[in-house]
Amino acid sequence: SVGIRAVISGNSVDPVPVHPSPLTLSSLNTISYSELSKLVARQKPSGSPLDVLPPRLWKAAFPCLGPSLGQIINGSLSTGVVPAALKAAVIRPTLKKPGADVSVIENYRPISTLPFTSKLLEKVVYQQLVSHLADSDLFEVFQSGFRSGHSTESALLRVLNDIYLSLDQGTSVLLLLLDLTAAFDTVDHAILLDRLERWVGIKGSALDWFRSYLQNRTFCVKLGDVFSSWEGLRWGVPQGSILGPLLFAIYLLPLGSIFRKHGLSFHLYADDCQIYSPLCQEKGHSIQSFVSCVNEVKSWLMSNYLHLNEGKTELIVFHPNSRNVDRYADLGPLSPYSKPVVTSLGVKLDVGLKFDAHINSVIRSSFFHLRRLAKIKHMLSRAHLERVLHAFVISRLDYCNSLYAGLCQSTLRRLQVVQNSAARFLTGTRKRDHISPVLASLHWLPISYRSQFKILVFVYHFFQGGAPPYLATLLNRHSPSRALRSSDQGLLAVPRSRCRTRGDRAFSVLAPLLWNQLPPSVRLSPSLPVFKNHLKTHLLRLAFPEHV
């Protein structure tokens, strides 16, 4: 971060107009003993090597230690001062990949650990800050990073929904992926405090608390049993903290105004930024509008001590059909970023949106881990083997698998081979034996049904009011023109689309179609656990009618 800050000029003047919060947060509320007890019970027992007491002992001995712990936390909240001992981080370098060269510093990921008491204090403040942002409607709608109910999958569903609908209308779409270099580490504290005060409405002792929280932070590095000397943390949001990601999202609030000014769609996930728009000259969406937007974004990043990683910035153009491939061949200053395959939030996107490159990567990684697990299979019980298998293989098949819905069956069969192999590996089934009874006995939904399951869970969240707003706006309840029995069956309106491989794959089209096909007993489930149980049973019966 020191090297990055050295090449950035920075500017205390923000070129984006301020949108002040209608509400203010002038003081932080103290926490009661019963609330603290619940918080400690939910908190994971992780802390720092410098903790006076191990986190597990804090949790086990809370009836005795709780009053003293409450005094520490409430004293900080009421005075606006964070004790120095709670601002000391211990960093443990960890290799990013097994087998990497241990002599190369870039191969290490710094894992920061903070005291257990510090995490409890931050959690109390986090809850109050999130409540204030929600009440003031200050959250960036298209920021999915570290937000409850939001995920990389929900973000990609929205981005690809918009792309599919544009392609369905016969319009090419440009997607630009921006990446920031060590963004969390270069955040300027003065600018962040200004953002908290002017954009978010943090005042008085509450602002004093955040100022104290950011100032005079220290860290050391621990290798084995050896500690380095202590150094000051002059900038950046604290790594390993609960508040850090939320503060970073607040730091980026003005970016949305820039994208909207240029009329471009966007989506953020922490510091990963996706900018996209149909290339339609009649509506003013052209290569030049992207260039102008990128130039202004670069200027804003520079003034806020953030640095665009040119090497990881990628661009791809999706075309409605093969005849338009060269229509926008001249991308001007954006040409160096153009690639046939780009990686967005861990998913490889190709120009045909067939996910071939991504599926190849999933298959290769899954079989690699299956071969490694085969070496230790004899050491694990059946229950432990299944748990490890889910962690290393099934989780890869399930990551963002809602995006597979609508793909051709030949593509999905390649992923199904991986799941079949995992099932045979777990149960010891021979290669010649039929796999359907095995999958049914394990209660494993086939690949195509797993993607439907994920989409339908998003829809259920919509009916319960828990879906991300950017997905909720894509769904509309069915409203018949006259009173019908179907009016109270929880149905969705299905938009029209033109192309099966484009419009029909959009979340706004596919989700209502799948939802309306469910039996009413599943759609009208009273709670999420009940819905998931009924839905899985329904899909298992469809997948294995002879075995369930």
Number of C-alpha atoms within 10 A of each C-alpha: 15 10 8 15 18 10 11 16 11 18 15 12 10 13 13 13 10 13 13 16 20 12 14 18 19 14 18 21 13 17 16 11 15 10 12 21 17 10 14 21 14 10 14 13 14 15 21 20 14 15 15 10 14 16 20 14 11 20 18 12 11 17 11 10 13 18 14 11 18 21 14 15 21 19 15 18 23 15 14 21 17 23 15 13 15 18 20 25 27 24 22 18 16 14 17 12 10 9 8 12 12 12 8 9 10 11 17 17 14 16 14 20 22 26 24 24 22 20 22 19 23 17 17 22 21 17 11 15 20 15 12 20 19 11 13 16 14 18 19 17 13 19 24 23 20 15 16 10 13 20 18 18 19 20 23 20 21 20 22 19 23 22 25 27 23 22 21 23 15 17 19 23 22 22 23 23 22 22 19 18 17 16 22 22 21 22 24 21 18 14 19 23 20 16 22 20 19 16 21 26 22 24 16 15 18 25 21 19 21 19 18 18 20 21 17 15 19 18 20 16 19 15 11 7 5 8 13 12 9 13 13 12 18 17 21 20 25 26 18 17 18 20 20 17 20 19 20 20 21 19 23 19 19 20 18 19 14 18 20 12 9 16 17 17 17 20 24 23 20 19 19 16 21 22 20 25 25 26 22 14 9 7 9 13 18 17 20 14 16 25 15 11 20 19 12 17 17 14 16 22 20 18 19 23 24 26 22 17 13 13 11 15 18 23 24 21 24 25 26 22 13 9 8 14 14 9 9 16 11 10 18 11 11 17 13 13 17 18 13 13 20 24 15 18 17 12 20 18 20 19 16 17 18 17 19 15 16 18 19 14 14 19 19 12 14 23 16 13 13 18 11 10 18 12 9 10 15 10 10 12 10 13 10 12 18 17 12 14 20 15 11 17 22 18 13 16 21 15 15 20 20 23 24 20 22 19 16 12 10 9 14 17 14 14 19 18 13 21 23 21 17 21 19 17 20 18 13 10 15 10 11 6 10 11 16 16 14 18 22 19 10 12 13 19 21 21 23 21 19 20 21 22 20 18 23 23 17 20 24 21 16 19 15 12 11 15 20 22 14 19 19 17 11 18 20 15 13 17 15 11 7 7 9 10 8 12 15 12 15 16 21 20 16 19 15 10 16 13 16 12 18 23 24 23 23 26 26 25 21 20 23 23 17 16 22 17 10 16 13 15 12 18 21 17 16 11 11 13 10 13 19 18 12 17 22 19 16 15 18 20 15 13 19 15 10 10 13 14
